[in-house]
């Protein structure tokens, strides 16, 4: 599965904060600084995207665990 974390700004513009392709079930741990991207006043959306792209008929799963903002 391909996994990504996308920040949607109040203006609607999006910034891909992290992207991993072909994780093959591996555990990925990332720590990201958001403050360079928090430039507008308003509500932000953090989107967790799992693109399985499963056209081969094979079971695939993309999963996010323990996502937190500090």
C-alpha positions as CSV (number, residue, x, y, z in Angstrom):
1,X,0.0,0.0,0.0
2,X,1.1,3.6,-0.6
3,X,0.6,5.8,2.4
4,X,0.6,9.6,2.6
5,X,-0.2,12.3,5.1
6,X,-1.6,15.5,3.5
7,X,-2.3,18.8,5.2
8,X,-5.2,20.8,3.8
9,X,-4.9,24.6,4.5
10,X,-7.8,26.9,5.2
11,X,-7.4,28.2,1.6
12,X,-8.0,24.7,0.2
13,X,-4.3,24.3,-0.8
14,X,-2.8,20.9,0.1
15,X,0.7,20.0,1.2
16,X,1.9,16.4,1.2
17,X,3.8,16.1,4.4
18,X,4.9,12.4,4.0
19,X,4.6,9.8,1.4
20,X,5.7,6.1,1.3
21,X,5.4,3.8,-1.6
22,X,5.2,0.0,-1.5
23,X,5.5,-0.3,2.3
24,X,5.2,-4.1,2.1
25,X,3.8,-4.3,5.6
26,X,6.8,-2.6,7.2
27,X,6.2,-0.4,10.2
28,X,7.0,3.2,9.4
29,X,7.6,5.8,12.2
30,X,7.7,9.5,11.2
31,X,7.9,12.7,13.2
32,X,7.1,15.8,11.2
33,X,7.2,19.6,12.0
34,X,4.0,21.3,11.0
35,X,4.8,24.9,12.0
36,X,6.4,25.8,8.6
37,X,3.1,25.0,6.9
38,X,0.7,26.7,9.4
39,X,0.8,30.1,7.8
40,X,-3.0,30.8,7.5
41,X,-5.6,31.6,10.1
42,X,-8.4,29.1,10.1
43,X,-9.2,25.4,10.2
44,X,-6.7,22.9,8.9
45,X,-7.4,19.3,7.9
46,X,-5.0,16.4,8.3
47,X,-5.7,13.7,5.7
48,X,-4.4,10.2,6.1
49,X,-4.4,8.5,2.7
50,X,-4.0,4.8,1.9
51,X,-3.9,4.1,-1.8
52,X,-4.0,0.3,-2.0
53,X,-4.2,0.2,-5.8
54,X,-5.2,-3.4,-5.6
55,X,-6.0,-4.4,-9.2
56,X,-4.3,-7.7,-9.0
57,X,-7.0,-9.4,-6.8
58,X,-4.5,-9.7,-4.0
59,X,-5.4,-8.7,-0.4
60,X,-3.7,-5.5,0.6
61,X,-4.2,-3.1,3.5
62,X,-2.9,0.3,4.4
63,X,-3.3,1.3,8.1
64,X,-2.4,4.3,10.3
65,X,-2.0,3.7,14.0
66,X,-1.3,6.1,16.8
67,X,-1.4,9.4,14.9
68,X,-1.1,12.4,17.2
69,X,-0.5,16.1,17.1
70,X,1.8,17.6,19.8
